[in-house]
Amino acid sequence: MGKNWVIVGRPYGEIYSRTFQRDAQGRIIVSDNGLPIITADADHYLGNYNYDWQSGLSNSFSYKNWHLNFLIDLNYGGIRTSATESMLMLTGGSKATLYGREGFIFDGVKEDGTPNDITINAEAYGTLVGGRSSNNGPVELFTHDATNSRLRELSLGYDLPVKSNLISALRISLVGRNLIYLYNGCKWFDPDVTYNTGANGQGAENSFLPGARTLGLNLKLTF
C-alpha cells in the first residue's frame, strides 16, 4: 500500500502513491468512459507513517486495602494505509461498494473541463481503484490518520489480611491490558501493528487479525 521512499533532505517514513489526475482547479478528470483517470507515477505524497509525538499518562489510587492503577497511551499524527480495504473494494466486499451498484456519475470533469455526465457502476469503479493499490490505484482512498489513544493497562488490587511471620503482605489484582481505544483514527485496525518490517512495510495494514486484549490475575507476595 503505497511506496516508502527515502529521499535526500526528506524525513524517513514518507509514503507516496498514484493518485487521481486533477486539473488546475483541483477537479478530478475522467476519461471517455466516465471513470477517473489515475496518474502513471506513484509520486503523490500521502504522509509519514511516524508519529509526530507519543505520550502516556499513568496514575495510581489507593483507598484502605484497595489499589487502582492505569496507563493510557496517546500517539498523535502519522498515517496508515489499508490493503484490506483496497482488496475489499476490488472484490465487492466493502460497504463502500454498495453505493452506485445501480449506476452513478463520478464527481469530476471531462478532459475538456465540462462536468462529467457519464454513468458508471460500482463494479467498474471498484475494479479501477481497488486491489494492490501500491501498483495501480489511488491509495489516498484507503489512508487513515494514525492518531490513537488507548487504555493500555488497568489493574485493581486488594491487600488481603495476613497473619504470618514469613509473609508480610499479600495482594491479589485483576489486570487487563490493551482494553479499549479511547480514540482510533484507523477505525478497525491497530495502528501499532505492521505487516512487514523487513521489507520496509511500516505504516501499512494488510489482512490483520483482530487486536487482542488480555485479562489476568496477579498475586504479589511480600516477604
QUIZI-V176324 format. One line per field, one symbol per residue. ss: DSSP state (H for helix, E for strand, - for the rest). A space follows every 10 residues. Layout:
# QUIZI-V176324
ss=???
This chain:
# QUIZI-V176324
ss=--EEE----- ---EEEEE-E -E-----EEE -----E-E-- ---EEEEE-- --EEEEEEEE EEE--EEEEE EEEEEE--EE EEHHHHHHHH H---HHHH-- ---EE---E- ----E---EE -HHHHHHHH- --HHHH-EHH HHEEE--EEE EEEEEEEEEE --------EE EEEEEEEEEE EEEE------ ---------- ---EE----- ---EEEEEEE EE-
